[in-house]
């Protein structure tokens, strides 16, 4: 991160947008998925910290739309367009979706990380946004930083080498 940039933080079940020279970060990606959508030519983008795959499964009347892949990602796209992103130029990078606990059960409900990844992939496909690169799965947490100036997503993990995608 250069000295002139501002770091915008995205919490769990949250999202936000940035323009260069700002950068954006989310921490605590275990089974959650960090989704970055950006327009590299316009040097704008946004990040969503997806906690659960599908808002339709909730019994709550009032939901946090930023929590679910199916509701958060369309909102993020609209916010990116409002700050200058061009719909046809949007691309995505994703990270997270780990299986944090070794479960002996094959119940689908216990596969939160893989289900989150699948939901993000499905929603991005429905939005016609290609996934340029990803770092998903495993059994370790991640912190991700995105720079809309370069389009690079930096990934830090405990007991794993840092990487950039």
Buried (B, 14 or more C-beta within 10 A) or exposed (E): EEEEBEEBEBEBBBBBBBBBBBBBBBBEBBBBBBBBBBBBEBBBBBBBBBBBBBBEEEEEEEBBBBBBBBBBBBBBBEBBBEBEBEEEEBBBBBBBBBBBEEEEEEEEEBBBBBBBBBBBBBBBEEBEBEBBBBBBEBEBBBBBBBBBBEBBBBBBBEEEEEEEB
